[in-house]
């Protein structure tokens, strides 16, 4: 079963809203747990609100954090049924 774009966006917002930092260098499993924890703690709407608030407070940092969150989520949720895009199949996962 393929992950939809909407699901990936929700997960990226949840990781963005979590307490996990890029400097933690989380593993894919830790990313999944951070996403689940943020969704349980804040809910989808709360994650979106925290993300929007950060974009209002510090746009350059928010852009960098969202770029990291999207990449980390893509890595953490990639499976054989949900492969990476053609040019990215052999890249090193930045969260591993």
Secondary structure, DSSP 8 states (H G I E B T S, - for coil): ----HHHHHHHHHHHHHSS--GGG---HHHHHHHHHHHHHHHHHHHHHHHHHHHHHH-HHHHHHHHHHHHHHHHHHT-BTTB---GGGTTS--TT-
